[in-house]
């Protein structure tokens, strides 16, 4: 069952299910396109490496590199734990 990216914890391994445009989360199509250009496409596996003390940004490791995302940027990402 897919969950929002923001629900993940440090050490979680997950797979991207969907990059979704949503008025509920104010995620625009340009934000979704940017995430996909960064390599966050459906089927991509990643691990949550660390979360900043105030919860933002979140560092993930995917495809051999680290990427930091703001929670707001990742609102359109839906993932499954693996």
mmCIF file of the N, C-alpha and C atoms, coordinates in Angstrom:
data_MODEL
# 
_entry.id   MODEL 
# 
loop_
_atom_site.group_PDB 
_atom_site.id 
_atom_site.type_symbol 
_atom_site.label_atom_id 
_atom_site.label_alt_id 
_atom_site.label_comp_id 
_atom_site.label_asym_id 
_atom_site.label_entity_id 
_atom_site.label_seq_id 
_atom_site.pdbx_PDB_ins_code 
_atom_site.Cartn_x 
_atom_site.Cartn_y 
_atom_site.Cartn_z 
_atom_site.occupancy 
_atom_site.B_iso_or_equiv 
_atom_site.pdbx_formal_charge 
_atom_site.auth_seq_id 
_atom_site.auth_comp_id 
_atom_site.auth_asym_id 
_atom_site.auth_atom_id 
_atom_site.pdbx_PDB_model_num 
ATOM 1   N N  . UNK A 1 1  ? 0.846  -1.177 0.000   1.00 0.00 ? 1  UNK A N  1 
ATOM 2   C CA . UNK A 1 1  ? 0.000  0.000  0.000   1.00 0.00 ? 1  UNK A CA 1 
ATOM 3   C C  . UNK A 1 1  ? 0.895  1.246  0.000   1.00 0.00 ? 1  UNK A C  1 
ATOM 4   N N  . UNK A 1 2  ? 0.721  2.127  -0.979  1.00 0.00 ? 2  UNK A N  1 
ATOM 5   C CA . UNK A 1 2  ? 1.555  3.330  -1.057  1.00 0.00 ? 2  UNK A CA 1 
ATOM 6   C C  . UNK A 1 2  ? 1.314  4.293  0.113   1.00 0.00 ? 2  UNK A C  1 
ATOM 7   N N  . UNK A 1 3  ? 2.401  4.918  0.543   1.00 0.00 ? 3  UNK A N  1 
ATOM 8   C CA . UNK A 1 3  ? 2.340  5.959  1.570   1.00 0.00 ? 3  UNK A CA 1 
ATOM 9   C C  . UNK A 1 3  ? 3.061  7.190  1.036   1.00 0.00 ? 3  UNK A C  1 
ATOM 10  N N  . UNK A 1 4  ? 2.832  8.331  1.665   1.00 0.00 ? 4  UNK A N  1 
ATOM 11  C CA . UNK A 1 4  ? 3.539  9.539  1.253   1.00 0.00 ? 4  UNK A CA 1 
ATOM 12  C C  . UNK A 1 4  ? 4.986  9.479  1.709   1.00 0.00 ? 4  UNK A C  1 
ATOM 13  N N  . UNK A 1 5  ? 5.862  10.050 0.908   1.00 0.00 ? 5  UNK A N  1 
ATOM 14  C CA . UNK A 1 5  ? 7.289  10.109 1.190   1.00 0.00 ? 5  UNK A CA 1 
ATOM 15  C C  . UNK A 1 5  ? 7.550  10.655 2.592   1.00 0.00 ? 5  UNK A C  1 
ATOM 16  N N  . UNK A 1 6  ? 6.784  11.648 3.010   1.00 0.00 ? 6  UNK A N  1 
ATOM 17  C CA . UNK A 1 6  ? 7.007  12.310 4.301   1.00 0.00 ? 6  UNK A CA 1 
ATOM 18  C C  . UNK A 1 6  ? 6.802  11.382 5.496   1.00 0.00 ? 6  UNK A C  1 
ATOM 19  N N  . UNK A 1 7  ? 6.199  10.214 5.301   1.00 0.00 ? 7  UNK A N  1 
ATOM 20  C CA . UNK A 1 7  ? 5.958  9.273  6.397   1.00 0.00 ? 7  UNK A CA 1 
ATOM 21  C C  . UNK A 1 7  ? 7.138  8.337  6.649   1.00 0.00 ? 7  UNK A C  1 
ATOM 22  N N  . UNK A 1 8  ? 8.163  8.410  5.807   1.00 0.00 ? 8  UNK A N  1 
ATOM 23  C CA . UNK A 1 8  ? 9.316  7.527  5.958   1.00 0.00 ? 8  UNK A CA 1 
ATOM 24  C C  . UNK A 1 8  ? 10.203 7.950  7.123   1.00 0.00 ? 8  UNK A C  1 
ATOM 25  N N  . UNK A 1 9  ? 10.933 6.972  7.672   1.00 0.00 ? 9  UNK A N  1 
ATOM 26  C CA . UNK A 1 9  ? 11.868 7.220  8.772   1.00 0.00 ? 9  UNK A CA 1 
ATOM 27  C C  . UNK A 1 9  ? 13.278 6.850  8.333   1.00 0.00 ? 9  UNK A C  1 
ATOM 28  N N  . UNK A 1 10 ? 14.266 7.320  9.081   1.00 0.00 ? 10 UNK A N  1 
ATOM 29  C CA . UNK A 1 10 ? 15.661 6.988  8.792   1.00 0.00 ? 10 UNK A CA 1 
ATOM 30  C C  . UNK A 1 10 ? 15.822 5.469  8.773   1.00 0.00 ? 10 UNK A C  1 
ATOM 31  N N  . UNK A 1 11 ? 16.511 4.980  7.753   1.00 0.00 ? 11 UNK A N  1 
ATOM 32  C CA . UNK A 1 11 ? 16.751 3.552  7.605   1.00 0.00 ? 11 UNK A CA 1 
ATOM 33  C C  . UNK A 1 11 ? 15.728 2.830  6.749   1.00 0.00 ? 11 UNK A C  1 
ATOM 34  N N  . UNK A 1 12 ? 14.598 3.476  6.466   1.00 0.00 ? 12 UNK A N  1 
ATOM 35  C CA . UNK A 1 12 ? 13.578 2.839  5.629   1.00 0.00 ? 12 UNK A CA 1 
ATOM 36  C C  . UNK A 1 12 ? 14.085 2.674  4.201   1.00 0.00 ? 12 UNK A C  1 
ATOM 37  N N  . UNK A 1 13 ? 13.804 1.515  3.624   1.00 0.00 ? 13 UNK A N  1 
ATOM 38  C CA . UNK A 1 13 ? 14.057 1.254  2.206   1.00 0.00 ? 13 UNK A CA 1 
ATOM 39  C C  . UNK A 1 13 ? 12.707 1.305  1.513   1.00 0.00 ? 13 UNK A C  1 
ATOM 40  N N  . UNK A 1 14 ? 12.650 2.012  0.395   1.00 0.00 ? 14 UNK A N  1 
ATOM 41  C CA . UNK A 1 14 ? 11.369 2.180  -0.285  1.00 0.00 ? 14 UNK A CA 1 
ATOM 42  C C  . UNK A 1 14 ? 11.553 2.198  -1.793  1.00 0.00 ? 14 UNK A C  1 
ATOM 43  N N  . UNK A 1 15 ? 10.427 2.091  -2.482  1.00 0.00 ? 15 UNK A N  1 
ATOM 44  C CA . UNK A 1 15 ? 10.378 2.143  -3.943  1.00 0.00 ? 15 UNK A CA 1 
ATOM 45  C C  . UNK A 1 15 ? 9.366  3.214  -4.324  1.00 0.00 ? 15 UNK A C  1 
ATOM 46  N N  . UNK A 1 16 ? 9.727  4.058  -5.284  1.00 0.00 ? 16 UNK A N  1 
ATOM 47  C CA . UNK A 1 16 ? 8.799  5.083  -5.772  1.00 0.00 ? 16 UNK A CA 1 
ATOM 48  C C  . UNK A 1 16 ? 7.663  4.392  -6.518  1.00 0.00 ? 16 UNK A C  1 
ATOM 49  N N  . UNK A 1 17 ? 6.432  4.669  -6.122  1.00 0.00 ? 17 UNK A N  1 
ATOM 50  C CA . UNK A 1 17 ? 5.258  4.146  -6.823  1.00 0.00 ? 17 UNK A CA 1 
ATOM 51  C C  . UNK A 1 17 ? 4.727  5.157  -7.828  1.00 0.00 ? 17 UNK A C  1 
ATOM 52  N N  . UNK A 1 18 ? 4.690  6.427  -7.403  1.00 0.00 ? 18 UNK A N  1 
ATOM 53  C CA . UNK A 1 18 ? 4.031  7.428  -8.232  1.00 0.00 ? 18 UNK A CA 1 
ATOM 54  C C  . UNK A 1 18 ? 4.526  8.826  -7.890  1.00 0.00 ? 18 UNK A C  1 
ATOM 55  N N  . UNK A 1 19 ? 4.641  9.653  -8.912  1.00 0.00 ? 19 UNK A N  1 
ATOM 56  C CA . UNK A 1 19 ? 4.873  11.088 -8.743  1.00 0.00 ? 19 UNK A CA 1 
ATOM 57  C C  . UNK A 1 19 ? 3.569  11.744 -9.157  1.00 0.00 ? 19 UNK A C  1 
ATOM 58  N N  . UNK A 1 20 ? 2.876  12.337 -8.209  1.00 0.00 ? 20 UNK A N  1 
ATOM 59  C CA . UNK A 1 20 ? 1.500  12.768 -8.411  1.00 0.00 ? 20 UNK A CA 1 
ATOM 60  C C  . UNK A 1 20 ? 1.353  14.287 -8.285  1.00 0.00 ? 20 UNK A C  1 
ATOM 61  N N  . UNK A 1 21 ? 0.668  14.895 -9.247  1.00 0.00 ? 21 UNK A N  1 
ATOM 62  C CA . UNK A 1 21 ? 0.284  16.301 -9.154  1.00 0.00 ? 21 UNK A CA 1 
ATOM 63  C C  . UNK A 1 21 ? -0.979 16.338 -8.311  1.00 0.00 ? 21 UNK A C  1 
ATOM 64  N N  . UNK A 1 22 ? -1.014 17.222 -7.311  1.00 0.00 ? 22 UNK A N  1 
ATOM 65  C CA . UNK A 1 22 ? -2.163 17.247 -6.414  1.00 0.00 ? 22 UNK A CA 1 
ATOM 66  C C  . UNK A 1 22 ? -2.439 18.650 -5.914  1.00 0.00 ? 22 UNK A C  1 
ATOM 67  N N  . UNK A 1 23 ? -3.696 19.058 -6.020  1.00 0.00 ? 23 UNK A N  1 
ATOM 68  C CA . UNK A 1 23 ? -4.074 20.360 -5.467  1.00 0.00 ? 23 UNK A CA 1 
ATOM 69  C C  . UNK A 1 23 ? -4.146 20.286 -3.944  1.00 0.00 ? 23 UNK A C  1 
ATOM 70  N N  . UNK A 1 24 ? -4.375 19.079 -3.403  1.00 0.00 ? 24 UNK A N  1 
ATOM 71  C CA . UNK A 1 24 ? -4.421 18.900 -1.946  1.00 0.00 ? 24 UNK A CA 1 
ATOM 72  C C  . UNK A 1 24 ? -3.083 19.241 -1.305  1.00 0.00 ? 24 UNK A C  1 
ATOM 73  N N  . UNK A 1 25 ? -1.994 18.922 -1.993  1.00 0.00 ? 25 UNK A N  1 
ATOM 74  C CA . UNK A 1 25 ? -0.660 19.147 -1.440  1.00 0.00 ? 25 UNK A CA 1 
ATOM 75  C C  . UNK A 1 25 ? 0.060  20.293 -2.142  1.00 0.00 ? 25 UNK A C  1 
ATOM 76  N N  . UNK A 1 26 ? -0.642 20.980 -3.020  1.00 0.00 ? 26 UNK A N  1 
ATOM 77  C CA . UNK A 1 26 ? -0.085 22.087 -3.816  1.00 0.00 ? 26 UNK A CA 1 
ATOM 78  C C  . UNK A 1 26 ? 1.171  21.667 -4.585  1.00 0.00 ? 26 UNK A C  1 
ATOM 79  N N  . UNK A 1 27 ? 1.184  20.421 -5.047  1.00 0.00 ? 27 UNK A N  1 
ATOM 80  C CA . UNK A 1 27 ? 2.281  19.918 -5.869  1.00 0.00 ? 27 UNK A CA 1 
ATOM 81  C C  . UNK A 1 27 ? 1.948  20.215 -7.321  1.00 0.00 ? 27 UNK A C  1 
ATOM 82  N N  . UNK A 1 28 ? 2.798  20.972 -7.985  1.00 0.00 ? 28 UNK A N  1 
ATOM 83  C CA . UNK A 1 28 ? 2.547  21.350 -9.372  1.00 0.00 ? 28 UNK A CA 1 
ATOM 84  C C  . UNK A 1 28 ? 3.203  20.364 -10.331 1.00 0.00 ? 28 UNK A C  1 
ATOM 85  N N  . UNK A 1 29 ? 2.801  20.432 -11.584 1.00 0.00 ? 29 UNK A N  1 
ATOM 86  C CA . UNK A 1 29 ? 3.391  19.545 -12.588 1.00 0.00 ? 29 UNK A CA 1 
ATOM 87  C C  . UNK A 1 29 ? 4.869  19.851 -12.779 1.00 0.00 ? 29 UNK A C  1 
ATOM 88  N N  . UNK A 1 30 ? 5.276  21.111 -12.597 1.00 0.00 ? 30 UNK A N  1 
ATOM 89  C CA . UNK A 1 30 ? 6.701  21.441 -12.731 1.00 0.00 ? 30 UNK A CA 1 
ATOM 90  C C  . UNK A 1 30 ? 7.515  20.834 -11.587 1.00 0.00 ? 30 UNK A C  1 
ATOM 91  N N  . UNK A 1 31 ? 6.938  20.763 -10.381 1.00 0.00 ? 31 UNK A N  1 
ATOM 92  C CA . UNK A 1 31 ? 7.630  20.124 -9.260  1.00 0.00 ? 31 UNK A CA 1 
ATOM 93  C C  . UNK A 1 31 ? 7.780  18.627 -9.508  1.00 0.00 ? 31 UNK A C  1 
ATOM 94  N N  . UNK A 1 32 ? 6.738  17.994 -10.019 1.00 0.00 ? 32 UNK A N  1 
ATOM 95  C CA . UNK A 1 32 ? 6.791  16.564 -10.322 1.00 0.00 ? 32 UNK A CA 1 
ATOM 96  C C  . UNK A 1 32 ? 7.820  16.309 -11.414 1.00 0.00 ? 32 UNK A C  1 
ATOM 97  N N  . UNK A 1 33 ? 7.842  17.160 -12.430 1.00 0.00 ? 33 UNK A N  1 
ATOM 98  C CA . UNK A 1 33 ? 8.815  17.008 -13.511 1.00 0.00 ? 33 UNK A CA 1 
ATOM 99  C C  . UNK A 1 33 ? 10.242 17.130 -12.976 1.00 0.00 ? 33 UNK A C  1 
ATOM 100 N N  . UNK A 1 34 ? 10.471 18.068 -12.067 1.00 0.00 ? 34 UNK A N  1 
ATOM 101 C CA . UNK A 1 34 ? 11.802 18.244 -11.476 1.00 0.00 ? 34 UNK A CA 1 
ATOM 102 C C  . UNK A 1 34 ? 12.224 16.994 -10.707 1.00 0.00 ? 34 UNK A C  1 
ATOM 103 N N  . UNK A 1 35 ? 11.316 16.437 -9.908  1.00 0.00 ? 35 UNK A N  1 
ATOM 104 C CA . UNK A 1 35 ? 11.624 15.216 -9.157  1.00 0.00 ? 35 UNK A CA 1 
ATOM 105 C C  . UNK A 1 35 ? 12.004 14.083 -10.102 1.00 0.00 ? 35 UNK A C  1 
ATOM 106 N N  . UNK A 1 36 ? 11.287 13.976 -11.194 1.00 0.00 ? 36 UNK A N  1 
ATOM 107 C CA . UNK A 1 36 ? 11.577 12.916 -12.153 1.00 0.00 ? 36 UNK A CA 1 
ATOM 108 C C  . UNK A 1 36 ? 12.921 13.151 -12.844 1.00 0.00 ? 36 UNK A C  1 
ATOM 109 N N  . UNK A 1 37 ? 13.264 14.406 -13.100 1.00 0.00 ? 37 UNK A N  1 
ATOM 110 C CA . UNK A 1 37 ? 14.567 14.716 -13.698 1.00 0.00 ? 37 UNK A CA 1 
ATOM 111 C C  . UNK A 1 37 ? 15.705 14.388 -12.735 1.00 0.00 ? 37 UNK A C  1 
ATOM 112 N N  . UNK A 1 38 ? 15.431 14.428 -11.432 1.00 0.00 ? 38 UNK A N  1 
ATOM 113 C CA . UNK A 1 38 ? 16.431 14.074 -10.424 1.00 0.00 ? 38 UNK A CA 1 
ATOM 114 C C  . UNK A 1 38 ? 16.575 12.557 -10.265 1.00 0.00 ? 38 UNK A C  1 
ATOM 115 N N  . UNK A 1 39 ? 15.765 11.796 -10.981 1.00 0.00 ? 39 UNK A N  1 
ATOM 116 C CA . UNK A 1 39 ? 15.860 10.340 -10.925 1.00 0.00 ? 39 UNK A CA 1 
ATOM 117 C C  . UNK A 1 39 ? 14.799 9.668  -10.082 1.00 0.00 ? 39 UNK A C  1 
ATOM 118 N N  . UNK A 1 40 ? 13.858 10.441 -9.565  1.00 0.00 ? 40 UNK A N  1 
ATOM 119 C CA . UNK A 1 40 ? 12.806 9.878  -8.718  1.00 0.00 ? 40 UNK A CA 1 
ATOM 120 C C  . UNK A 1 40 ? 11.620 9.469  -9.581  1.00 0.00 ? 40 UNK A C  1 
ATOM 121 N N  . UNK A 1 41 ? 11.799 8.368  -10.296 1.00 0.00 ? 41 UNK A N  1 
ATOM 122 C CA . UNK A 1 41 ? 10.769 7.865  -11.193 1.00 0.00 ? 41 UNK A CA 1 
ATOM 123 C C  . UNK A 1 41 ? 10.211 6.562  -10.632 1.00 0.00 ? 41 UNK A C  1 
ATOM 124 N N  . UNK A 1 42 ? 8.988  6.196  -11.029 1.00 0.00 ? 42 UNK A N  1 
ATOM 125 C CA . UNK A 1 42 ? 8.411  4.952  -10.521 1.00 0.00 ? 42 UNK A CA 1 
ATOM 126 C C  . UNK A 1 42 ? 9.355  3.767  -10.728 1.00 0.00 ? 42 UNK A C  1 
ATOM 127 N N  . UNK A 1 43 ? 9.464  2.956  -9.667  1.00 0.00 ? 43 UNK A N  1 
ATOM 128 C CA . UNK A 1 43 ? 10.329 1.785  -9.693  1.00 0.00 ? 43 UNK A CA 1 
ATOM 129 C C  . UNK A 1 43 ? 11.704 2.011  -9.091  1.00 0.00 ? 43 UNK A C  1 
ATOM 130 N N  . UNK A 1 44 ? 12.059 3.271  -8.832  1.00 0.00 ? 44 UNK A N  1 
ATOM 131 C CA . UNK A 1 44 ? 13.369 3.586  -8.262  1.00 0.00 ? 44 UNK A CA 1 
ATOM 132 C C  . UNK A 1 44 ? 13.404 3.214  -6.783  1.00 0.00 ? 44 UNK A C  1 
ATOM 133 N N  . UNK A 1 45 ? 14.427 2.463  -6.394  1.00 0.00 ? 45 UNK A N  1 
ATOM 134 C CA . UNK A 1 45 ? 14.625 2.071  -4.991  1.00 0.00 ? 45 UNK A CA 1 
ATOM 135 C C  . UNK A 1 45 ? 15.555 3.074  -4.320  1.00 0.00 ? 45 UNK A C  1 
ATOM 136 N N  . UNK A 1 46 ? 15.282 3.366  -3.048  1.00 0.00 ? 46 UNK A N  1 
ATOM 137 C CA . UNK A 1 46 ? 16.128 4.293  -2.300  1.00 0.00 ? 46 UNK A CA 1 
ATOM 138 C C  . UNK A 1 46 ? 16.062 3.979  -0.817  1.00 0.00 ? 46 UNK A C  1 
ATOM 139 N N  . UNK A 1 47 ? 16.998 4.567  -0.073  1.00 0.00 ? 47 UNK A N  1 
ATOM 140 C CA . UNK A 1 47 ? 17.058 4.425  1.381   1.00 0.00 ? 47 UNK A CA 1 
ATOM 141 C C  . UNK A 1 47 ? 17.080 5.812  2.001   1.00 0.00 ? 47 UNK A C  1 
ATOM 142 N N  . UNK A 1 48 ? 16.324 5.995  3.087   1.00 0.00 ? 48 UNK A N  1 
ATOM 143 C CA . UNK A 1 48 ? 16.367 7.254  3.827   1.00 0.00 ? 48 UNK A CA 1 
ATOM 144 C C  . UNK A 1 48 ? 17.612 7.209  4.705   1.00 0.00 ? 48 UNK A C  1 
ATOM 145 N N  . UNK A 1 49 ? 18.550 8.133  4.467   1.00 0.00 ? 49 UNK A N  1 
ATOM 146 C CA . UNK A 1 49 ? 19.832 8.142  5.169   1.00 0.00 ? 49 UNK A CA 1 
ATOM 147 C C  . UNK A 1 49 ? 19.754 8.960  6.444   1.00 0.00 ? 49 UNK A C  1 
ATOM 148 N N  . UNK A 1 50 ? 19.233 10.163 6.343   1.00 0.00 ? 50 UNK A N  1 
ATOM 149 C CA . UNK A 1 50 ? 19.127 11.011 7.540   1.00 0.00 ? 50 UNK A CA 1 
ATOM 150 C C  . UNK A 1 50 ? 18.090 12.095 7.327   1.00 0.00 ? 50 UNK A C  1 
ATOM 151 N N  . UNK A 1 51 ? 17.603 12.605 8.449   1.00 0.00 ? 51 UNK A N  1 
ATOM 152 C CA . UNK A 1 51 ? 16.636 13.697 8.451   1.00 0.00 ? 51 UNK A CA 1 
ATOM 153 C C  . UNK A 1 51 ? 17.218 14.790 9.329   1.00 0.00 ? 51 UNK A C  1 
ATOM 154 N N  . UNK A 1 52 ? 17.180 16.022 8.853   1.00 0.00 ? 52 UNK A N  1 
ATOM 155 C CA . UNK A 1 52 ? 17.705 17.151 9.624   1.00 0.00 ? 52 UNK A CA 1 
ATOM 156 C C  . UNK A 1 52 ? 16.944 17.280 10.946  1.00 0.00 ? 52 UNK A C  1 
ATOM 157 N N  . UNK A 1 53 ? 17.565 17.905 11.952  1.00 0.00 ? 53 UNK A N  1 
ATOM 158 C CA . UNK A 1 53 ? 16.949 17.998 13.284  1.00 0.00 ? 53 UNK A CA 1 
ATOM 159 C C  . UNK A 1 53 ? 15.518 18.546 13.300  1.00 0.00 ? 53 UNK A C  1 
ATOM 160 N N  . UNK A 1 54 ? 15.222 19.484 12.428  1.00 0.00 ? 54 UNK A N  1 
ATOM 161 C CA . UNK A 1 54 ? 13.866 20.034 12.397  1.00 0.00 ? 54 UNK A CA 1 
ATOM 162 C C  . UNK A 1 54 ? 12.985 19.328 11.363  1.00 0.00 ? 54 UNK A C  1 
ATOM 163 N N  . UNK A 1 55 ? 13.480 18.205 10.826  1.00 0.00 ? 55 UNK A N  1 
ATOM 164 C CA . UNK A 1 55 ? 12.689 17.407 9.903   1.00 0.00 ? 55 UNK A CA 1 
ATOM 165 C C  . UNK A 1 55 ? 12.803 17.786 8.439   1.00 0.00 ? 55 UNK A C  1 
ATOM 166 N N  . UNK A 1 56 ? 13.648 18.740 8.134   1.00 0.00 ? 56 UNK A N  1 
ATOM 167 C CA . UNK A 1 56 ? 13.756 19.225 6.763   1.00 0.00 ? 56 UNK A CA 1 
ATOM 168 C C  . UNK A 1 56 ? 15.155 19.744 6.518   1.00 0.00 ? 56 UNK A C  1 
ATOM 169 N N  . UNK A 1 57 ? 15.899 19.298 5.548   1.00 0.00 ? 57 UNK A N  1 
ATOM 170 C CA . UNK A 1 57 ? 15.581 18.360 4.482   1.00 0.00 ? 57 UNK A CA 1 
ATOM 171 C C  . UNK A 1 57 ? 15.788 16.907 4.901   1.00 0.00 ? 57 UNK A C  1 
ATOM 172 N N  . UNK A 1 58 ? 15.458 16.031 3.951   1.00 0.00 ? 58 UNK A N  1 
ATOM 173 C CA . UNK A 1 58 ? 15.617 14.589 4.116   1.00 0.00 ? 58 UNK A CA 1 
ATOM 174 C C  . UNK A 1 58 ? 16.640 14.120 3.093   1.00 0.00 ? 58 UNK A C  1 
ATOM 175 N N  . UNK A 1 59 ? 17.645 13.366 3.554   1.00 0.00 ? 59 UNK A N  1 
ATOM 176 C CA . UNK A 1 59 ? 18.655 12.838 2.634   1.00 0.00 ? 59 UNK A CA 1 
ATOM 177 C C  . UNK A 1 59 ? 18.331 11.391 2.302   1.00 0.00 ? 59 UNK A C  1 
ATOM 178 N N  . UNK A 1 60 ? 18.333 11.090 1.000   1.00 0.00 ? 60 UNK A N  1 
ATOM 179 C CA . UNK A 1 60 ? 18.116 9.719  0.552   1.00 0.00 ? 60 UNK A CA 1 
ATOM 180 C C  . UNK A 1 60 ? 19.291 9.279  -0.312  1.00 0.00 ? 60 UNK A C  1 
ATOM 181 N N  . UNK A 1 61 ? 19.465 7.981  -0.419  1.00 0.00 ? 61 UNK A N  1 
ATOM 182 C CA . UNK A 1 61 ? 20.519 7.407  -1.268  1.00 0.00 ? 61 UNK A CA 1 
ATOM 183 C C  . UNK A 1 61 ? 19.830 6.574  -2.337  1.00 0.00 ? 61 UNK A C  1 
ATOM 184 N N  . UNK A 1 62 ? 20.124 6.897  -3.595  1.00 0.00 ? 62 UNK A N  1 
ATOM 185 C CA . UNK A 1 62 ? 19.555 6.162  -4.709  1.00 0.00 ? 62 UNK A CA 1 
ATOM 186 C C  . UNK A 1 62 ? 20.545 6.110  -5.849  1.00 0.00 ? 62 UNK A C  1 
ATOM 187 N N  . UNK A 1 63 ? 20.564 4.998  -6.547  1.00 0.00 ? 63 UNK A N  1 
ATOM 188 C CA . UNK A 1 63 ? 21.406 4.835  -7.733  1.00 0.00 ? 63 UNK A CA 1 
ATOM 189 C C  . UNK A 1 63 ? 22.854 5.270  -7.517  1.00 0.00 ? 63 UNK A C  1 
ATOM 190 N N  . UNK A 1 64 ? 23.374 5.059  -6.315  1.00 0.00 ? 64 UNK A N  1 
ATOM 191 C CA . UNK A 1 64 ? 24.774 5.354  -6.037  1.00 0.00 ? 64 UNK A CA 1 
ATOM 192 C C  . UNK A 1 64 ? 25.090 6.792  -5.679  1.00 0.00 ? 64 UNK A C  1 
ATOM 193 N N  . UNK A 1 65 ? 24.077 7.639  -5.479  1.00 0.00 ? 65 UNK A N  1 
ATOM 194 C CA . UNK A 1 65 ? 24.345 9.012  -5.055  1.00 0.00 ? 65 UNK A CA 1 
ATOM 195 C C  . UNK A 1 65 ? 23.359 9.430  -3.974  1.00 0.00 ? 65 UNK A C  1 
ATOM 196 N N  . UNK A 1 66 ? 23.719 10.489 -3.269  1.00 0.00 ? 66 UNK A N  1 
ATOM 197 C CA . UNK A 1 66 ? 22.862 11.032 -2.212  1.00 0.00 ? 66 UNK A CA 1 
ATOM 198 C C  . UNK A 1 66 ? 22.113 12.240 -2.744  1.00 0.00 ? 66 UNK A C  1 
ATOM 199 N N  . UNK A 1 67 ? 20.887 12.400 -2.282  1.00 0.00 ? 67 UNK A N  1 
ATOM 200 C CA . UNK A 1 67 ? 20.033 13.497 -2.708  1.00 0.00 ? 67 UNK A CA 1 
ATOM 201 C C  . UNK A 1 67 ? 19.286 14.010 -1.487  1.00 0.00 ? 67 UNK A C  1 
ATOM 202 N N  . UNK A 1 68 ? 19.271 15.323 -1.307  1.00 0.00 ? 68 UNK A N  1 
ATOM 203 C CA . UNK A 1 68 ? 18.519 15.931 -0.211  1.00 0.00 ? 68 UNK A CA 1 
ATOM 204 C C  . UNK A 1 68 ? 17.291 16.622 -0.776  1.00 0.00 ? 68 UNK A C  1 
ATOM 205 N N  . UNK A 1 69 ? 16.155 16.349 -0.156  1.00 0.00 ? 69 UNK A N  1 
ATOM 206 C CA . UNK A 1 69 ? 14.886 16.924 -0.588  1.00 0.00 ? 69 UNK A CA 1 
ATOM 207 C C  . UNK A 1 69 ? 14.206 17.623 0.571   1.00 0.00 ? 69 UNK A C  1 
ATOM 208 N N  . UNK A 1 70 ? 13.568 18.742 0.272   1.00 0.00 ? 70 UNK A N  1 
ATOM 209 C CA . UNK A 1 70 ? 12.709 19.371 1.271   1.00 0.00 ? 70 UNK A CA 1 
ATOM 210 C C  . UNK A 1 70 ? 11.397 18.598 1.304   1.00 0.00 ? 70 UNK A C  1 
ATOM 211 N N  . UNK A 1 71 ? 10.794 18.527 2.471   1.00 0.00 ? 71 UNK A N  1 
ATOM 212 C CA . UNK A 1 71 ? 9.514  17.815 2.598   1.00 0.00 ? 71 UNK A CA 1 
ATOM 213 C C  . UNK A 1 71 ? 8.492  18.362 1.601   1.00 0.00 ? 71 UNK A C  1 
ATOM 214 N N  . UNK A 1 72 ? 8.457  19.674 1.463   1.00 0.00 ? 72 UNK A N  1 
ATOM 215 C CA . UNK A 1 72 ? 7.497  20.304 0.551   1.00 0.00 ? 72 UNK A CA 1 
ATOM 216 C C  . UNK A 1 72 ? 7.709  19.840 -0.894  1.00 0.00 ? 72 UNK A C  1 
ATOM 217 N N  . UNK A 1 73 ? 8.975  19.675 -1.279  1.00 0.00 ? 73 UNK A N  1 
ATOM 218 C CA . UNK A 1 73 ? 9.287  19.216 -2.640  1.00 0.00 ? 73 UNK A CA 1 
ATOM 219 C C  . UNK A 1 73 ? 8.772  17.801 -2.882  1.00 0.00 ? 73 UNK A C  1 
ATOM 220 N N  . UNK A 1 74 ? 8.771  16.997 -1.848  1.00 0.00 ? 74 UNK A N  1 
ATOM 221 C CA . UNK A 1 74 ? 8.461  15.575 -1.996  1.00 0.00 ? 74 UNK A CA 1 
ATOM 222 C C  . UNK A 1 74 ? 6.996  15.229 -1.732  1.00 0.00 ? 74 UNK A C  1 
ATOM 223 N N  . UNK A 1 75 ? 6.143  16.221 -1.584  1.00 0.00 ? 75 UNK A N  1 
ATOM 224 C CA . UNK A 1 75 ? 4.740  15.937 -1.269  1.00 0.00 ? 75 UNK A CA 1 
ATOM 225 C C  . UNK A 1 75 ? 4.037  15.117 -2.347  1.00 0.00 ? 75 UNK A C  1 
ATOM 226 N N  . UNK A 1 76 ? 4.507  15.186 -3.582  1.00 0.00 ? 76 UNK A N  1 
ATOM 227 C CA . UNK A 1 76 ? 3.879  14.433 -4.662  1.00 0.00 ? 76 UNK A CA 1 
ATOM 228 C C  . UNK A 1 76 ? 4.391  13.014 -4.807  1.00 0.00 ? 76 UNK A C  1 
ATOM 229 N N  . UNK A 1 77 ? 5.345  12.619 -3.960  1.00 0.00 ? 77 UNK A N  1 
ATOM 230 C CA . UNK A 1 77 ? 5.920  11.272 -4.064  1.00 0.00 ? 77 UNK A CA 1 
ATOM 231 C C  . UNK A 1 77 ? 5.153  10.281 -3.192  1.00 0.00 ? 77 UNK A C  1 
ATOM 232 N N  . UNK A 1 78 ? 4.722  9.193  -3.811  1.00 0.00 ? 78 UNK A N  1 
ATOM 233 C CA . UNK A 1 78 ? 4.072  8.094  -3.104  1.00 0.00 ? 78 UNK A CA 1 
ATOM 234 C C  . UNK A 1 78 ? 4.961  6.880  -3.253  1.00 0.00 ? 78 UNK A C  1 
ATOM 235 N N  . UNK A 1 79 ? 5.214  6.190  -2.158  1.00 0.00 ? 79 UNK A N  1 
ATOM 236 C CA . UNK A 1 79 ? 6.199  5.110  -2.133  1.00 0.00 ? 79 UNK A CA 1 
ATOM 237 C C  . UNK A 1 79 ? 5.637  3.876  -1.425  1.00 0.00 ? 79 UNK A C  1 
ATOM 238 N N  . UNK A 1 80 ? 6.317  2.754  -1.636  1.00 0.00 ? 80 UNK A N  1 
ATOM 239 C CA . UNK A 1 80 ? 6.025  1.517  -0.896  1.00 0.00 ? 80 UNK A CA 1 
ATOM 240 C C  . UNK A 1 80 ? 7.289  1.091  -0.182  1.00 0.00 ? 80 UNK A C  1 
ATOM 241 N N  . UNK A 1 81 ? 7.159  0.623  1.045   1.00 0.00 ? 81 UNK A N  1 
ATOM 242 C CA . UNK A 1 81 ? 8.310  0.104  1.776   1.00 0.00 ? 81 UNK A CA 1 
ATOM 243 C C  . UNK A 1 81 ? 8.754  -1.199 1.133   1.00 0.00 ? 81 UNK A C  1 
ATOM 244 N N  . UNK A 1 82 ? 10.083 -1.389 1.081   1.00 0.00 ? 82 UNK A N  1 
ATOM 245 C CA . UNK A 1 82 ? 10.585 -2.636 0.481   1.00 0.00 ? 82 UNK A CA 1 
ATOM 246 C C  . UNK A 1 82 ? 11.428 -3.411 1.464   1.00 0.00 ? 82 UNK A C  1 
# 
